[in-house]
Amino acid sequence: MNMIEIEPLSEHTEHKIKQNLKFKTGKFVWRISFTAPLNPATVNNINMFVTSEADGSVLQTQIRYDTETNSVEIEPTGAYSKNSSYILNVTKNVRSKGGQPLKDEIKIKFTV
């Protein structure tokens, strides 16, 4: 049984979302893989963040970028609240090393 329910809010993201959960503490890490190297200056809490669906508040997160795998991990500093919905937001301000912006904004709703 999955501990979270995921609902893509952006177009064309359904087939790109995979779950691999070991969720026991109320904290889990989002791992986002990119097809091209990113400009590390654009990988930050302004361009990638998690909001509460209830009030739109931004959760405190730690963001790590792995240049070898072109993947970003977004981890909350505290636990998600049970029976609450959140939105993972990745804006078009995330850019490749060559300066190309992300083609589409990504929004994924998930319920804990």
C-alpha positions as CSV (number, residue, x, y, z in Angstrom):
1,M,0.0,0.0,0.0
2,N,1.4,3.4,-0.9
3,M,1.5,6.0,1.8
4,I,1.0,8.9,-0.5
5,E,-1.3,9.6,-3.3
6,I,0.2,11.4,-6.3
7,E,-1.8,13.5,-8.8
8,P,0.1,15.2,-11.6
9,L,-1.1,18.8,-12.1
10,S,1.1,19.5,-15.1
11,E,0.4,18.2,-18.6
12,H,2.4,15.2,-19.9
13,T,3.9,14.2,-16.5
14,E,1.9,11.1,-15.7
15,H,4.3,8.6,-17.3
16,K,7.3,10.3,-15.7
17,I,6.4,9.8,-12.1
18,K,7.5,6.7,-10.3
19,Q,7.0,5.7,-6.7
20,N,9.6,3.9,-4.6
21,L,8.5,4.5,-1.1
22,K,9.9,3.5,2.3
23,F,7.8,6.0,4.2
24,K,7.8,5.6,8.0
25,T,8.9,9.0,9.4
26,G,6.6,11.5,7.6
27,K,9.7,12.6,5.6
28,F,10.6,11.5,2.1
29,V,12.8,12.8,-0.6
30,W,11.6,13.8,-4.1
31,R,14.2,12.8,-6.7
32,I,13.9,14.6,-10.0
33,S,16.0,13.4,-12.9
34,F,16.9,15.8,-15.8
35,T,18.1,14.9,-19.3
36,A,20.7,17.6,-19.4
37,P,23.2,19.1,-16.9
38,L,21.7,22.1,-15.0
39,N,23.0,25.5,-14.1
40,P,23.6,24.9,-10.4
41,A,22.7,28.6,-9.7
42,T,19.1,27.9,-10.8
43,V,18.7,24.8,-8.5
44,N,17.4,26.5,-5.4
45,N,14.4,27.0,-3.0
46,I,13.1,29.8,-5.2
47,N,12.8,27.7,-8.4
48,M,12.0,24.3,-6.7
49,F,9.7,24.2,-3.7
50,V,6.9,22.4,-1.9
51,T,3.7,24.2,-0.8
52,S,0.9,23.3,1.4
53,E,-2.3,23.0,-0.7
54,A,-4.4,24.2,2.3
55,D,-2.8,27.6,2.7
56,G,-0.1,27.9,0.0
57,S,2.7,28.2,2.6
58,V,6.1,27.1,1.4
59,L,7.7,24.2,3.4
60,Q,11.3,24.4,4.4
61,T,13.4,22.0,2.3
62,Q,17.0,21.1,1.6
63,I,17.9,20.8,-2.1
64,R,20.8,18.8,-3.4
65,Y,22.0,18.6,-7.0
66,D,24.1,15.6,-8.2
67,T,26.0,16.7,-11.2
68,E,27.0,13.2,-12.1
69,T,23.4,11.9,-12.5
70,N,21.7,15.3,-13.3
71,S,19.3,14.7,-10.5
72,V,17.9,16.9,-7.8
73,E,16.7,15.8,-4.4
74,I,14.2,17.9,-2.4
75,E,13.9,16.9,1.2
76,P,11.7,18.6,3.8
77,T,13.4,19.7,7.0
78,G,10.4,18.5,9.0
79,A,7.8,15.8,8.6
80,Y,4.8,16.2,6.3
81,S,1.4,16.3,8.2
82,K,-0.8,13.2,7.8
83,N,-4.0,13.6,5.8
84,S,-2.6,16.8,4.2
85,S,-2.0,17.7,0.5
86,Y,1.1,19.4,-0.9
87,I,2.3,20.5,-4.2
88,L,5.8,20.0,-5.6
89,N,6.6,23.0,-7.8
90,V,9.5,23.1,-10.3
91,T,9.4,26.4,-12.2
92,K,10.7,27.3,-15.7
93,N,13.4,29.3,-14.0
94,V,15.4,26.1,-13.7
95,R,17.9,26.2,-16.6
96,S,20.4,24.0,-18.3
97,K,24.1,24.8,-18.2
98,G,23.6,26.2,-21.7
99,G,20.9,28.6,-20.4
100,Q,17.9,26.8,-21.7
101,P,14.8,27.1,-19.4
102,L,12.8,24.1,-18.4
103,K,10.3,23.5,-21.2
104,D,7.3,23.3,-18.9
105,E,6.6,24.1,-15.3
106,I,6.0,21.0,-13.2
107,K,3.3,20.8,-10.5
108,I,2.6,17.5,-8.7
109,K,0.0,17.2,-6.0
110,F,0.6,14.6,-3.4
111,T,-1.4,13.7,-0.3
112,V,0.2,12.1,2.7
